[in-house]
Amino acid sequence: MDKDIVALDTVVSLEKVEKAAKNLKGVINKTPLLQNHWLSQLYDAHVYLKREDLQVVRSYKIRGAYNKMSSLPQQEGREIVCSSAGNHAQGVAYACQLLGLKGYIFMPAKTPAQKVSKVRGFGKEMVEVVLTGDTYDDTFKAAKEFSDSRGSTFVPPFDDIAVVEGQATVGLEILEAANFQIDYLFMPIGGGGLAAGVSSVFKQISPKTKLIGVQPQGAPSMYNSLKAQKRLALDNIDSFVDGAAVKSPGELTFGICRELLDDVVLVPEGQICVDILKMYNEEGVVLEPAGTLSVSVLKYYADKIKGKNVVCVISGSNNDITRMEDIKERAMQHQGLKHYFMITFSQTPGALRIFMNRVLGPDDDIIHFQYIKKNNKEKGPVFIGIEVKQSQDVQNIKARMTEEGFAYEYLNGKQDFLNMFL
């Protein structure tokens, strides 16, 4: 199908999106579209950021939640139920407060206290947070069972036409603010609500714009589904990019994204961490992992976007400060600056001195050292973390360990194993 010629039955109605925009007036912030000079210089392009991190609940999710909930009939006495680990929960909670609706917000039992507190703060006395389930799927199941048993209204995070219409208002605002032709639009994808809505608007108003979805490498649900031309569910996901870690795209959103998106790109979690730190250090902008996806993808589209007008949707900034150590750790591993080994040391005097003097270079630094146990009298394993100045330095360390007779296992990439020590 020619992506520039789109049947109207494959897109969200522009009339409905405009109605949603009117419905949201006075409820949401009309977030700015700002040129980012640092990114523009870095990629030799005109890079603009749609700053949904400046939204009233620090993400775009309030748009879909409020549009859905405000359109429900017979609002008086109606109960709202949702399941979410973060941004959708905050959007629903805030909408409950504004509309005077009683809400039950189901969140995974291990949700950080900061996120729970934010939900309660936005919902005030109108919401009750229910912490249950070890995984999001467990929480979703519990929320649905609760909703069905009470006849409550369940507000899904993405697979609902009114939700998608609300998210689509991001696209309207971008096009209203841009006084130039947009060549590329990059959008994060979890379940696909934002991408489906915004793509629908662009295909009807700016059909020449290339529409690119972005997913984390550890949760490629939409990517895999589009590649297979059918909805697929992931067996396992890396939940680090929690705002986009969805096992399966929505039925509605998959259908729209399949017809309208020009590409979906996967970005490694480590690169996302690198860019979270860079955006903070260079620009003073605090982003959550999902909100960084559309910035991180620029590295992989660098050749194509040179000299072009580019818009990146920054979807949110609900990042827990307690995650920063993990973010720095993942960033350094991705850049090849931190390396972990299990090394077999000889149980003889001077073995550690040999390692320090003959294996490590003058700029290499041991940042973790843990003797495990003595297997026998001759040898014992040691878990060692080493920080290097240049990524290629690790090859010299490996070569010198082999020359000096140190047997080792390289542990980077074996995150489950590293979690036992870090």
N, C-alpha and C positions, 0 to 999 in steps of 0.2 A: 504493500500500500504506500502511495506517495504521502510522505509525512506532511507535505504542504497542503494536501487536499484531504480534509478530515470530515467524515460524516458527523452531522450534529448529534446523532444518537449515541456517539461514542464519547461525548464530552458532557461536562456539567453545564447546565443552562446558564448563559451569561445573565439573563434576566433574574434568575434565582440568586446568582452571586451578587448582583447589584442590590437586590432586596436584602440579602444578608448584610451587606455593607451598611445599609441604612439602619438595619436592626442593631448593629454593633456600635453605631455612632453614640458617643458619650460613655460607652462601656470600656472600650479599648483605647490604647494609645495608637495614633497614626504614626507608626515608627518611621524614622528617616531612612532615606537611601543616600548613603554617604560615600564619596570617593575615598578610597584608602590609598594614600600616596606611597606608603612603604611597599605595599603589595604591587601597586602599579609599576613602581620602579624595579622591583624584584623580577617581575615577569614581563616587563616591557609591554604592558597593556594598560587599558583604562579599567581598573578594577573598582567596582562599587559594592558596598555591603548593605544589604537590607537588614537593619538592626532589630530583629525581633527579640534579641537579648535585652532590649530596652522596653519591652512590653510590660504591662501592668503586673503580670505574674512571672515576668522574666522568660516567657516563651510564647510562641504563637498559639498554644493549645487552648487558651481562653476563647479564641475566635470560634472554633468548632463546637466547643462545649456549650457556650452561651447561645449560639445560634440554634443548636439542637434543643436545648432545654427551654428557651423562651418561646419556641414554636409548639410546645406540647399543649394539647387541649386540657381544659379543666385543671388548671394548675393548683387550685386550692386543695390542700390535703395530700397532694401527690408526693410520693417518696422517690428519691433518686438514688441509684446505686451505680458505682463504677469500680473498676479494678485498675490500679496503676501503681508503678513504682516511683512516680515523681511528677512530671509536668502535667500530664492529663489530670491527675488527682488535684493539683493546685487549681487548674482551670475550672474543673467541676465544682470544687469547694467555693471558689470565688463567685461562680454563677449561682450557686445555692444561696449564698449570702445576699446577692443582689436581687434575686427573684423571690426570696422568702420560701425556699423549698427545703424540706428536710432531706439531708443527704447522708448516705452511708458509704464511706470511702474505704475500700479494701486495699490493703498494702501488704507486701511480703513481710513476714515476721522479722527479717533481718534489715529492714529499711532503716537507714541512719536516722538518729533522733532529730537531726536538723531538718530533714525532709518532712518528717511527721509534724514537727512544730510549725513549719511553713503552711502545711495543709490546714492545720487547726487555726492558724492565724488568719488565713484567707476566708475560711468558712465560718469562723467565730462559733456562735451557739447553734448554728444551723446544721453543722456536720458532726458526725461521729466516725472516728477512725477505727477500723477493725484490722488489727495486725494478725495475719494468719498465712500459713503456707511457707514452705522452704523455697519454692520457686514461683515465678510469676504465673506459670500455668496452674499451679495449685491454688494460688490466690484468685485467679480468674474463675476457676471452677467453683470455689466457695462463694464468690460474689454472685455468680449466675444462679446457683442453687438458692441462695438467700433471696435474691430478687424474684425468682420464679415462685418461691413459696409464699411471698407476701404480696405478689401482684404489683411490685414496684417497677419503675421505669429504669431499665439498664441503659446507660449512656456509654457506648463503645468508644474507644480511642481513635478509630480511623475508618472502620468499615460501615459507614452510614452516610447517606446522601446529604443530610442536613449538616453533619460534621464536616464533610468534604466541601460543601458550599461555604461554610464559615472559613475554613482554611484557605479557600480560593481567593478570599479578599486580600490576601498578601499579594497575589498577582495583580489585582486591580491597582493597589497602592503603588506597586513598582512602576507600572506603566503610566500612571498619572504623574509620578514624580520625574520620570526619565524624559528629558527633552532630546533624546538621541536614539538611534536604532540600537537595540540590544542584540549583540551577535551570539553570546553564550549566556545561558542561565543555569547555575548549578544549585541543586536542592538536595538536602539530606533525605534519606528514605529509611523508615522503619517499617511500618505497616503500609505506608503509601498514601495517607490522607492528604498531606501537604503537596506531594508531587502530583497526585491526581487532580487536585483542585487548581493549583497554579498552572499546570500544563494545559488544562482546559481553557483557562482564560487566555493564555498566550497563543494557543493555536487559533483562537478566534480573532484576536486583536493584533498579534505580532507573529504571524505564521512563519516568518523567516528565521526567527530565533531558534538556535539549537538548544534543546532541552536535555540536560544531563542530570541524572539521578546519581547519588553517591551513597554507598553503604560501607560499613566496616567489614574488613576481611573476615572477621570472626563470626559475622551474622549475615551471610549473603542470601537472605531468603528471597527478596525480589529478584536479585541477579540470577540465582539458580532457576527460579520459576520462569523468568522471561527467556532464559536460554533453552529451557525444556518446552516452552510454549504451553505450560500448564502450571497451576499452583502446586508447589511442593512445600513440605514441612521439613525443617531441619531437625536432625536427631539431637544435635548438640550445638550450643552457641556460646561464644565468648561474651559475657554480659558486661564487659568493661564499658562499652559505649551504650550505657543502659537506656538512653533515650531512643536508640535505634536498634536495640537487640530484640528482634521479633522473630519467632520461629516460622511464621507463615504470613505472607501478605494477605490483605483482605480480598474477598471475592470481587467486590465492586472496584476497589482501588487497583487490583491486578489488571482487570479488564481495561481500565482507562489508561494505565501506564503502558500496557502492552501496545496500545494503539498510538500513543502520543509521544512517548520518550524516544529520543534519538540514541541514547546510550545510558548504560548504568555502569559505574566504575567502582571497583573495590579499593579501599584504602587501608593499609596496615594500621593496627592500633598504635604501634610504636610511632608512626609518622604523625598520627593525631596528637599524641603526647608532645612530640617535638613542637608542633604548631600551637598547642595550648600555651606552652612556655614562651614561644616567640611572640605570640599576640599579646601576652601579658607584659613581657620585658620590653618589646619594641613599641607597643601601642597603648599599653595600660588597659587593655580590654580583657575582662575575665570571661572565658567561655567554658561551657560544659563540653564533654567529648562529642556528643551528637551535633552540637552547635558549631564545631570546628570542622566537620566533614567537608563542607563546601569550600573551605580555605585550603585544606590539605590536598584536595583533588587537583588544585592548580598546578602542582608539581608534575602531575602525570599528563596534563594537557598543555604544558608550557609552550611547546612548539606551535600548537594550533591557535593559541589565544594571542600570540604576539601581534600588537597593533590593534587588537579588537576591543570592543566594548563588552565588558564582562560583569555580570551581577551574581553575587553569591548570597544566598539566603542564610543568614546567621540565625539559627532556629531557637537558641536559648542559652542561658548563662547560669543555670542552677547547678553549680559545681560545689561539692562539699570540700572545704579546705583540708579536711583530714585525708583526702585522696592525693594531695600534692606529692607526697613522698613516693607513692606508687607511680604517679605520672612521671616524675623525674627519673625514676628507675627504668621504666619502660622506654622513655625517650633516649636515655644513654645506651641502653642495650641496642635499640634500633639504629643508633648512630655508630655502633661498633666501638663505644668507649668504655663499656663495662663488660667483663667476661668472667665466667664462673667455671671452675674445674673441680673435679674430685681427683686428687693426686695421691699416688702411693709413695710414701716416704720410707726410706730405709731407717730402721731403728738403731742408728749408729750416731755417735757424737759428730756434730758438724754438718749433718744433712741439710738442716735449715739454712745454715750459713752458705752452703754451696748453692742452694736455690736462690738465695738473695743476691749473691755475688755473681753467679754465672748464668742464671736464667733471666732474672729481671733486668730490664734496661734502666738507665739512669733516671728516666722520667716515668717509669711504671710504679704504681702505688698499690700495695695490698690494702684493700678496704674491708675484707672479711677473712677471718681465719678461724677454723673450727676443727679441732682434732676429734675424730669420730670415736674410734675404739681401737684397741690393739688386737688384731686378728691373730697374730703370732709374734714370736720374739724378734723376728727379722724385719717385718714391714707393718705399716699402719696407714690407713687412709685419712686424708685431710681435705676438708672443703675450703677452697680459697676463692675469694673474689678479687679481681685485679682491675684497676682503672688505668687506662692508657691515654696518651695525648692524641694519637692519630689512630684511626681504625685499623690501618695495616700493621700496626705494631704487634698485634696479637699473633700474627703469623711467625714473627721472630721468636716470640715467647714459646710457641708450640715447637718450633724447630730446635731451640736450645734445650727444652725439656727432653726431647728425644735424644739429643746428643749427650746429655748428662745422665741418661738412664732413668728418668722419672716417668713411670707409666701414668697415664692420665685419661680421664673421660671429660670431654667438653660438654657443658651443661646448658649453655644458652639455647633457648628454644624449647627446653624441657621444663615448662613453667610449673607443672604439678610437682615435679621433684624439687625445684627451687623454692617453692612455697613452704617446704619442710624446714628450710634454713633461714629464709628471709622474712 
